[in-house]
């Protein structure tokens, strides 16, 4: 009995998230949940609109968006180096957690999304109701990265700063999924 109490005490001392810096891979290899996100121009993107393409999703808070700036820049350079056919087969989906934003502040956030979309050259989206964060099990206050294949299956998931080794994994996975580099 004493052994059970000690084991429970030790287990309780380490919350499940404290054991590993790796994300919850429960969704890895499974169909990506439905999502509906909106741009600063109130254009809606739903998951069905990207079926048949490889989706590279970065889901972040405004504060966490800088954690992987270098990696996102490197991915954009790789994307730009590909031929038109490969670029058409990939969709980049940067999503910001906007679920805490309330009116009238939404006007400011939408304006910021529009500004930064023009600055980076592709549309930035907001998860305005927090459903994407919940359904995809995004880690709060982190830079989350997901890759979804053409069939809508989650093939990669991570959170936090992406290391060089993990970047190489992403690069290899994308090469297999869209034949980049050919």
C-alpha positions in Angstrom: 0.0 0.0 0.0 2.8 2.4 0.9 4.4 1.7 -2.5 1.2 2.7 -4.3 1.0 5.9 -2.3 4.6 6.8 -3.1 4.1 5.9 -6.8 1.0 8.2 -6.9 2.8 11.0 -5.2 5.7 10.8 -7.6 3.3 10.6 -10.6 1.4 13.6 -9.3 4.6 15.6 -8.9 5.3 15.5 -12.6 2.3 16.8 -14.7 2.0 15.1 -18.0 3.4 18.1 -19.9 6.5 18.2 -17.8 7.9 14.9 -18.9 8.8 15.9 -22.4 9.2 18.9 -24.6 7.6 17.0 -27.5 4.0 17.7 -28.5 1.0 15.5 -28.0 1.2 13.3 -31.2 -2.3 11.9 -30.7 -3.4 13.4 -34.0 -0.3 12.3 -35.9 -1.2 10.0 -38.8 -4.9 10.8 -38.4 -7.2 13.0 -40.5 -6.8 16.7 -39.7 -9.9 18.1 -37.9 -12.1 20.6 -39.7 -11.1 24.2 -39.3 -12.5 27.6 -40.2 -10.3 30.6 -39.9 -10.6 34.2 -41.1 -8.2 36.7 -42.5 -8.0 40.4 -41.6 -10.1 41.0 -44.7 -12.8 38.6 -43.3 -12.0 36.0 -45.9 -12.7 32.6 -44.6 -10.5 29.6 -45.2 -11.8 26.2 -44.3 -9.9 22.9 -44.3 -11.8 21.6 -47.3 -10.4 24.4 -49.4 -6.8 23.0 -49.0 -7.6 19.3 -49.6 -5.3 18.0 -52.3 -2.5 20.3 -51.2 0.2 20.0 -48.6 -0.5 22.4 -45.8 2.2 23.9 -43.7 0.5 25.4 -40.7 2.2 27.7 -38.1 -0.3 28.4 -35.3 1.0 31.0 -32.8 0.2 33.8 -30.5 1.6 37.2 -31.4 4.2 36.8 -28.7 5.3 33.3 -29.8 5.5 34.2 -33.5 9.2 35.2 -33.3 10.3 31.8 -31.8 10.6 30.3 -35.3 11.1 33.4 -37.5 14.4 32.0 -38.8 12.9 28.6 -39.7 9.8 30.2 -41.4 12.2 32.4 -43.4 14.2 29.3 -44.5 11.0 27.5 -45.4 9.9 30.5 -47.5 13.2 30.5 -49.3 12.8 26.8 -50.0 9.3 27.4 -51.2 10.4 30.3 -53.5 13.1 28.1 -55.0 10.6 25.5 -56.3 9.0 25.5 -59.7 5.4 26.7 -60.1 3.9 23.3 -60.1 5.4 22.4 -56.7 4.4 25.9 -55.3 0.8 25.3 -56.3 0.8 22.0 -54.4 1.7 23.7 -51.1 -0.3 26.1 -49.0 1.3 28.1 -46.2 -1.2 28.8 -43.4 0.0 31.1 -40.7 -2.6 31.3 -38.0 -2.7 33.6 -35.0 -4.7 32.8 -31.9 -7.2 35.7 -31.8 -9.7 34.0 -29.5 -9.0 36.3 -26.6 -9.6 39.5 -28.7 -12.9 41.2 -28.1 -14.6 44.0 -29.9 -13.6 46.8 -30.5 -10.0 45.5 -30.4 -10.8 43.1 -33.2 -10.7 46.1 -35.6 -7.0 46.7 -34.6 -6.1 43.0 -34.9 -7.7 42.7 -38.3 -5.9 45.8 -39.5 -2.6 44.3 -38.2 -3.3 41.0 -40.0 -3.9 42.9 -43.3 -0.8 44.9 -42.9 1.4 41.9 -42.1 -0.2 39.8 -44.9 0.9 42.5 -47.4 4.4 42.7 -45.8 5.1 38.9 -46.0 3.3 38.4 -49.3 0.6 35.8 -48.3 -2.5 35.8 -46.1 -2.3 35.6 -42.3 -5.3 34.2 -40.6 -6.9 34.4 -37.2 -8.5 31.7 -35.1 -11.1 34.0 -33.7 -13.2 31.4 -31.7 -10.3 29.2 -30.5 -11.8 26.0 -32.1 -8.7 25.3 -34.2 -6.5 25.5 -31.1 -8.8 23.1 -29.2 -9.4 20.7 -32.1 -5.7 20.5 -33.1 -4.5 20.5 -29.5 -2.3 23.5 -30.0 0.0 24.4 -27.1 -0.8 27.7 -25.6 1.8 30.5 -26.0 3.9 28.4 -28.3 4.8 28.3 -31.9 3.0 25.2 -33.2 3.9 23.7 -36.5 1.8 21.1 -38.4 2.2 19.5 -41.8 -0.9 18.0 -43.4 -0.5 15.9 -46.5 -2.7 16.0 -49.7 -5.1 13.5 -48.3 -5.7 15.6 -45.1 -3.6 13.4 -42.8 -1.4 15.1 -40.2 2.2 14.0 -40.9 4.2 16.3 -38.6 3.4 18.2 -35.4 5.7 20.1 -33.1 5.6 23.1 -30.7 8.3 25.4 -29.4 11.5 26.4 -31.1 12.3 24.2 -34.1 15.9 22.9 -33.9 18.1 22.4 -36.9 17.5 18.6 -36.6 13.7 19.1 -36.7 14.0 21.6 -39.6 15.8 18.9 -41.5 13.0 16.4 -40.7 10.5 19.0 -42.0 12.5 19.6 -45.2 12.8 15.8 -45.8 9.1 15.3 -45.2 8.1 18.1 -47.6 10.5 16.7 -50.2 8.7 13.4 -50.0 5.2 14.9 -50.0 5.6 17.4 -52.9 8.8 16.3 -54.7 10.6 19.5 -53.9 14.1 20.0 -55.1 13.5 18.1 -58.3 
